[in-house]
């Protein structure tokens, strides 16, 4: 798998209420997206960013990281072949991503994702 970008997923009770700390104090000025349950705040100059997640919309658990892959289907096959626990199967979501959740040997849940063109 080729990793294109990694986003830290920060668990919050309320995305909109939590957002001001990251935008005002940390200076992550740009809201790339906000779907109510997840939002990404970014510094447009450096690219530094965080994702605020109140509860994943479709997966049974929340993930600690979102790993943006170049080929999510190949990554899924690779994870299965390696015997890693698939927490959420490969799914094309209504909001335009294809993704799956996998548990790392240390227990961390990762969202492996690819945006559709």
N, C-alpha and C positions, 0 to 999 in steps of 0.2 A: 504494500500500500504506500502511496506517496501522499504525505500530509501537506496540504496547501496552507492551512492556518489552524490555530487552536484558540478557542474562546473559552474563558473561564465562566462557568455558570454559577452565579451567586444566588443561593436560596434567600428569598425575601417573602414577607407576608403580603405586601402590596407593592406592585411594580411602580406605580405612579408616585406613591409616597416615598419610596426608597430612592427614586431616580435623582432627586435634587442633591443628595450628598455627592453622588458620582459626577453630576454635571456641574454643580456650583463649586464644591470643594476640590475635586480632582481635575476639573476642567475638561471633562469629556463632553464637548459642546454639541456634537452631532448625534441625534437620535436616528440611527440607521433604520430601525423599525420598532414598532410597538404593537403587539397583538393582544395586549391586555394581560396575558399570563406570562409573556416573555418580551423583553425589550433589549436592544443592544445600543449602548452609548459609547461613542468613539471620539478620540481626538483626531480631527481630520488632517492635522499636520504630521503627527507621529504614527498614526494608525493604532495606538494603544486603545484597547477596548475591554469592556466587560458585558456580560449578558446577565440580566436580572430575571430570575425565574420564580414565579409564585407556585406553580404546579404544572408539570407537563400536561399538555392538553390530551394526548392520546396514549402515552406510554404509562405502564403501571408504576414506574419509579421515576425519580428525577436523576439527572446525570450531573456529574461534577465538571465535566469538560465536553465541549463540542469540538470534534476533530473534523475539519473540512477536508474530504478526500478527493482525489482526482478521479477515482473510479469506485464508487460505493459498492457496486455489484461484485467486483473483484475482491474488495476488502471483506465483504461478507463471506465469500467463498473461502478466503484465506483464514478468517477467524474460525469458521466451522472446521476446516481441515486441521487447524491447530488444537481443536478441542476446547476453545474458550466458551464460556457460558454466554449464550445469546439471551439477553434479558427481554428484548423487544425485537421481533423479527423484522426483516427488511420490508419496508413499507413506503409507498409513495403517499405523502401527506397532501391534504387539500390546499395547503398554503405554499406549495411549490418546491418541496424538498423530497429527496429520497433518502431514507436513513434507517439505521438499526442501532440498538443499544447492546453493548458487550461489557462483561465484567472482567476487569483486569485481575491477575492472580492476587493482588493485594486487596481486592474487594471494591475498588473504585469503578463506578459505572461511567462509561464513555458513550456519548452520542456520536456515532460515525455518520457523517452527513454529506450529501452532495446536492447543490442547488441545480434544478433543471434549467435548461436554457430557454 
